[in-house]
Amino acid sequence: MTYHNLKRWRKGGYKEWFCELERRERARVKEQFALDILREKDASKLHEAFLQLAASELCQFLADFNCSALREKIQADPRNFIRLLNVLPKLSESGLKCEIHRAEVAKRLQKLQRKKEGAKPGGLSPENLKEIEEALNLL
């Protein structure tokens, strides 16, 4: 490699390569997070995982976004800003719905557990067995 090639690599190529490397690492971490949620086999957490990924993507988008480019886009079409603002409450609403669903599932599980603990053991009790034998002897 020549000096000029190295200089050009340092000024632009390296930055592009490094940004691509970071992007791939973020994608790998997000994929691993989603896989971990799926392995838990808890359907209520699946929706939560998708919401977290969407929120993470939005935050990353906003962090990487150039303010002057955003200003230009908004000036070109002010509806773009409204669209962006509409996403935030929708994410919050979906998060609240997930929390409510999780609480309902926990209540149902507690109710089933209490029912299970209060249930009588299966099979015939000695008293029921004696009553049946007496009834059969009468026939």
SEKOL-245097 format. One record per residue: residue number from 1; x, y, z of N, C-alpha, C in turn. Coordinates in steps of 0.05 Angstrom, whole numbers, m for minus. Example, Ala and Ser with C-alpha at 12.3 -4.5 7.8 and 13.67 -1.06 7.14 Angstrom:
resi | n.east | n.north | n.up | ca.east | ca.north | ca.up | c.east | c.north | c.up
1 | 264 | m114 | 156 | 246 | m90 | 156 | 264 | m66 | 156 .
2 | 257 | m45 | 142 | 273 | m21 | 143 | 258 | 1 | 157 .
This chain:
resi | n.east | n.north | n.up | ca.east | ca.north | ca.up | c.east | c.north | c.up
1 | 17 | m24 | 0 | 0 | 0 | 0 | 18 | 25 | 0 .
2 | 7 | 45 | m13 | 22 | 70 | m14 | 13 | 88 | 8 .
3 | 28 | 109 | 12 | 22 | 129 | 32 | m5 | 141 | 26 .
4 | m11 | 147 | 1 | m37 | 160 | m6 | m60 | 141 | m1 .
5 | m57 | 116 | m6 | m78 | 96 | m1 | m84 | 95 | 29 .
6 | m63 | 95 | 46 | m67 | 94 | 74 | m80 | 120 | 84 .
7 | m73 | 142 | 73 | m84 | 168 | 81 | m114 | 169 | 74 .
8 | m120 | 159 | 50 | m148 | 159 | 42 | m164 | 139 | 59 .
9 | m153 | 117 | 66 | m166 | 97 | 83 | m172 | 109 | 111 .
10 | m152 | 123 | 122 | m155 | 135 | 148 | m177 | 157 | 147 .
11 | m179 | 173 | 126 | m198 | 195 | 125 | m226 | 185 | 120 .
12 | m230 | 165 | 104 | m257 | 157 | 97 | m263 | 127 | 99 .
13 | m246 | 111 | 88 | m252 | 82 | 87 | m253 | 69 | 114 .
14 | m235 | 77 | 132 | m235 | 66 | 159 | m261 | 73 | 173 .
15 | m269 | 98 | 171 | m294 | 106 | 185 | m318 | 91 | 175 .
16 | m320 | 87 | 149 | m342 | 72 | 137 | m340 | 43 | 147 .
17 | m317 | 31 | 146 | m313 | 4 | 155 | m321 | 1 | 185 .
18 | m312 | 20 | 201 | m318 | 19 | 230 | m348 | 22 | 235 .
19 | m361 | 40 | 221 | m390 | 44 | 224 | m405 | 19 | 216 .
20 | m396 | 6 | 195 | m409 | m19 | 187 | m405 | m41 | 207 .
21 | m381 | m42 | 219 | m375 | m61 | 240 | m393 | m57 | 264 .
22 | m396 | m32 | 272 | m414 | m26 | 295 | m443 | m33 | 289 .
23 | m452 | m27 | 264 | m479 | m33 | 256 | m485 | m63 | 257 .
24 | m465 | m78 | 248 | m468 | m108 | 249 | m469 | m118 | 278 .
25 | m453 | m106 | 295 | m452 | m115 | 323 | m479 | m108 | 337 .
26 | m490 | m84 | 331 | m516 | m77 | 342 | m538 | m96 | 333 .
27 | m537 | m103 | 307 | m556 | m122 | 296 | m554 | m149 | 309 .
28 | m529 | m158 | 313 | m524 | m184 | 326 | m535 | m184 | 355 .
29 | m530 | m163 | 369 | m540 | m161 | 397 | m570 | m161 | 398 .
30 | m583 | m147 | 380 | m612 | m146 | 379 | m623 | m174 | 372 .
31 | m611 | m187 | 353 | m619 | m214 | 345 | m617 | m233 | 369 .
32 | m594 | m231 | 383 | m590 | m248 | 406 | m611 | m243 | 428 .
33 | m618 | m217 | 432 | m638 | m210 | 451 | m665 | m223 | 444 .
34 | m673 | m221 | 418 | m698 | m232 | 409 | m698 | m263 | 413 .
35 | m675 | m275 | 406 | m673 | m305 | 410 | m675 | m313 | 439 .
36 | m663 | m297 | 457 | m665 | m303 | 485 | m694 | m302 | 495 .
37 | m709 | m282 | 486 | m737 | m279 | 493 | m753 | m303 | 482 .
38 | m748 | m311 | 458 | m762 | m334 | 446 | m756 | m360 | 461 .
39 | m731 | m363 | 471 | m724 | m387 | 485 | m739 | m390 | 511 .
40 | m748 | m367 | 523 | m762 | m368 | 548 | m790 | m380 | 545 .
41 | m800 | m382 | 520 | m826 | m393 | 514 | m848 | m380 | 529 .
42 | m846 | m354 | 532 | m867 | m338 | 545 | m878 | m319 | 524 .
43 | m902 | m325 | 514 | m913 | m309 | 493 | m917 | m280 | 500 .
44 | m923 | m274 | 525 | m927 | m246 | 532 | m901 | m230 | 530 .
45 | m878 | m243 | 533 | m853 | m229 | 531 | m845 | m225 | 502 .
46 | m856 | m240 | 484 | m850 | m236 | 455 | m858 | m209 | 446 .
47 | m882 | m200 | 453 | m891 | m173 | 445 | m873 | m152 | 458 .
48 | m866 | m157 | 482 | m848 | m138 | 496 | m821 | m136 | 482 .
49 | m811 | m158 | 473 | m786 | m158 | 459 | m787 | m142 | 433 .
50 | m809 | m146 | 418 | m812 | m130 | 394 | m814 | m101 | 399 .
51 | m829 | m94 | 420 | m831 | m65 | 427 | m804 | m54 | 435 .
52 | m789 | m69 | 451 | m762 | m60 | 459 | m744 | m56 | 435 .
53 | m746 | m75 | 416 | m729 | m73 | 392 | m738 | m48 | 376 .
54 | m764 | m44 | 373 | m773 | m20 | 358 | m764 | 6 | 372 .
55 | m767 | 7 | 398 | m758 | 31 | 412 | m728 | 35 | 410 .
56 | m713 | 13 | 411 | m684 | 14 | 408 | m677 | 25 | 380 .
57 | m690 | 15 | 360 | m685 | 24 | 332 | m691 | 53 | 329 .
58 | m714 | 62 | 341 | m721 | 90 | 340 | m700 | 108 | 354 .
59 | m691 | 99 | 377 | m671 | 114 | 392 | m645 | 115 | 376 .
60 | m637 | 93 | 364 | m613 | 92 | 348 | m616 | 111 | 323 .
61 | m639 | 110 | 311 | m645 | 127 | 288 | m642 | 157 | 296 .
62 | m653 | 164 | 319 | m651 | 192 | 328 | m623 | 199 | 336 .
63 | m608 | 180 | 348 | m581 | 186 | 356 | m562 | 190 | 332 .
64 | m567 | 174 | 311 | m550 | 176 | 287 | m559 | 198 | 268 .
65 | m582 | 208 | 273 | m594 | 227 | 254 | m580 | 254 | 255 .
66 | m575 | 265 | 232 | m563 | 292 | 230 | m585 | 313 | 234 .
67 | m581 | 331 | 253 | m601 | 351 | 259 | m607 | 369 | 235 .
68 | m587 | 376 | 220 | m591 | 394 | 197 | m607 | 379 | 176 .
69 | m602 | 353 | 173 | m617 | 337 | 153 | m646 | 334 | 163 .
70 | m650 | 331 | 189 | m678 | 330 | 200 | m692 | 356 | 195 .
71 | m679 | 378 | 200 | m691 | 404 | 195 | m699 | 407 | 166 .
72 | m682 | 398 | 148 | m688 | 400 | 119 | m712 | 383 | 112 .
73 | m713 | 359 | 123 | m736 | 341 | 117 | m762 | 353 | 128 .
74 | m761 | 365 | 151 | m785 | 376 | 163 | m794 | 401 | 147 .
75 | m774 | 417 | 139 | m781 | 440 | 123 | m792 | 433 | 96 .
76 | m782 | 411 | 85 | m792 | 402 | 59 | m820 | 391 | 61 .
77 | m826 | 377 | 83 | m853 | 366 | 88 | m857 | 364 | 118 .
78 | m872 | 383 | 130 | m876 | 384 | 158 | m891 | 359 | 169 .
79 | m904 | 345 | 152 | m918 | 320 | 161 | m898 | 299 | 170 .
80 | m873 | 300 | 161 | m853 | 282 | 170 | m849 | 284 | 201 .
81 | m849 | 308 | 211 | m846 | 312 | 240 | m869 | 301 | 255 .
82 | m893 | 305 | 245 | m917 | 295 | 257 | m917 | 264 | 257 .
83 | m908 | 252 | 236 | m906 | 223 | 234 | m886 | 213 | 255 .
84 | m864 | 226 | 258 | m844 | 218 | 278 | m856 | 220 | 306 .
85 | m870 | 242 | 312 | m882 | 245 | 338 | m904 | 225 | 344 .
86 | m918 | 217 | 323 | m939 | 197 | 327 | m929 | 170 | 335 .
87 | m905 | 164 | 329 | m894 | 137 | 335 | m890 | 135 | 366 .
88 | m881 | 156 | 379 | m874 | 154 | 407 | m898 | 146 | 425 .
89 | m921 | 159 | 423 | m943 | 150 | 440 | m953 | 122 | 433 .
90 | m951 | 114 | 408 | m959 | 87 | 401 | m941 | 66 | 415 .
91 | m915 | 72 | 416 | m897 | 54 | 430 | m904 | 53 | 460 .
92 | m909 | 76 | 471 | m916 | 77 | 500 | m942 | 62 | 505 .
93 | m962 | 66 | 488 | m988 | 52 | 491 | m984 | 22 | 489 .
94 | m968 | 13 | 470 | m964 | m15 | 467 | m949 | m26 | 492 .
95 | m930 | m11 | 502 | m916 | m20 | 527 | m935 | m23 | 550 .
96 | m954 | m4 | 553 | m974 | m6 | 574 | m992 | m30 | 571 .
97 | m1000 | m35 | 546 | m1016 | m59 | 540 | m1002 | m84 | 548 .
98 | m976 | m85 | 543 | m960 | m109 | 550 | m959 | m112 | 581 .
99 | m956 | m90 | 595 | m955 | m91 | 624 | m982 | m101 | 635 .
100 | m1004 | m91 | 624 | m1031 | m99 | 632 | m1035 | m129 | 627 .
101 | m1026 | m138 | 603 | m1029 | m166 | 596 | m1012 | m183 | 615 .
102 | m988 | m175 | 621 | m971 | m190 | 640 | m984 | m192 | 667 .
103 | m996 | m170 | 677 | m1009 | m170 | 703 | m1033 | m189 | 703 .
104 | m1048 | m189 | 681 | m1071 | m207 | 679 | m1062 | m236 | 679 .
105 | m1041 | m242 | 664 | m1030 | m269 | 664 | m1021 | m278 | 691 .
106 | m1008 | m260 | 706 | m999 | m266 | 733 | m1022 | m272 | 751 .
107 | m1044 | m256 | 749 | m1068 | m260 | 765 | m1080 | m287 | 759 .
108 | m1082 | m294 | 734 | m1093 | m320 | 726 | m1077 | m343 | 737 .
109 | m1050 | m340 | 736 | m1033 | m361 | 746 | m1036 | m364 | 776 .
110 | m1038 | m341 | 791 | m1043 | m343 | 820 | m1069 | m356 | 826 .
111 | m1090 | m349 | 811 | m1116 | m361 | 815 | m1116 | m391 | 810 .
112 | m1102 | m400 | 789 | m1100 | m428 | 783 | m1084 | m442 | 805 .
113 | m1063 | m429 | 815 | m1046 | m441 | 836 | m1063 | m444 | 862 .
114 | m1078 | m424 | 869 | m1095 | m426 | 893 | m1116 | m448 | 890 .
115 | m1127 | m450 | 866 | m1147 | m471 | 860 | m1134 | m499 | 863 .
116 | m1110 | m501 | 853 | m1095 | m526 | 854 | m1089 | m534 | 882 .
117 | m1080 | m514 | 898 | m1073 | m520 | 926 | m1098 | m527 | 942 .
118 | m1121 | m515 | 936 | m1145 | m520 | 951 | m1160 | m545 | 941 .
119 | m1152 | m557 | 919 | m1166 | m580 | 909 | m1161 | m604 | 926 .
120 | m1182 | m620 | 928 | m1179 | m645 | 943 | m1163 | m665 | 927 .
121 | m1149 | m683 | 940 | m1134 | m703 | 926 | m1152 | m721 | 909 .
122 | m1142 | m730 | 887 | m1158 | m747 | 869 | m1163 | m775 | 882 .
123 | m1181 | m789 | 870 | m1188 | m816 | 879 | m1210 | m816 | 899 .
124 | m1217 | m839 | 909 | m1239 | m842 | 928 | m1228 | m840 | 957 .
125 | m1243 | m826 | 973 | m1235 | m825 | 1001 | m1246 | m851 | 1014 .
126 | m1235 | m858 | 1037 | m1244 | m883 | 1050 | m1274 | m882 | 1057 .
127 | m1284 | m858 | 1064 | m1313 | m855 | 1070 | m1330 | m860 | 1045 .
128 | m1322 | m848 | 1022 | m1337 | m852 | 998 | m1336 | m881 | 989 .
129 | m1313 | m894 | 992 | m1310 | m922 | 985 | m1329 | m940 | 1002 .
130 | m1331 | m934 | 1027 | m1349 | m949 | 1045 | m1378 | m946 | 1038 .
131 | m1386 | m921 | 1031 | m1413 | m915 | 1022 | m1420 | m931 | 997 .
132 | m1401 | m932 | 978 | m1406 | m946 | 953 | m1409 | m976 | 958 .
133 | m1392 | m987 | 975 | m1393 | m1015 | 981 | m1420 | m1022 | 995 .
134 | m1429 | m1005 | 1013 | m1455 | m1010 | 1027 | m1478 | m1009 | 1007 .
135 | m1476 | m989 | 988 | m1497 | m986 | 968 | m1498 | m1011 | 950 .
136 | m1475 | m1021 | 943 | m1474 | m1045 | 925 | m1483 | m1070 | 940 .
137 | m1478 | m1072 | 965 | m1487 | m1095 | 981 | m1517 | m1096 | 983 .
138 | m1530 | m1072 | 982 | m1559 | m1071 | 984 | m1572 | m1082 | 959 .
139 | m1559 | m1081 | 937 | m1570 | m1091 | 911 | m1570 | m1120 | 911 .
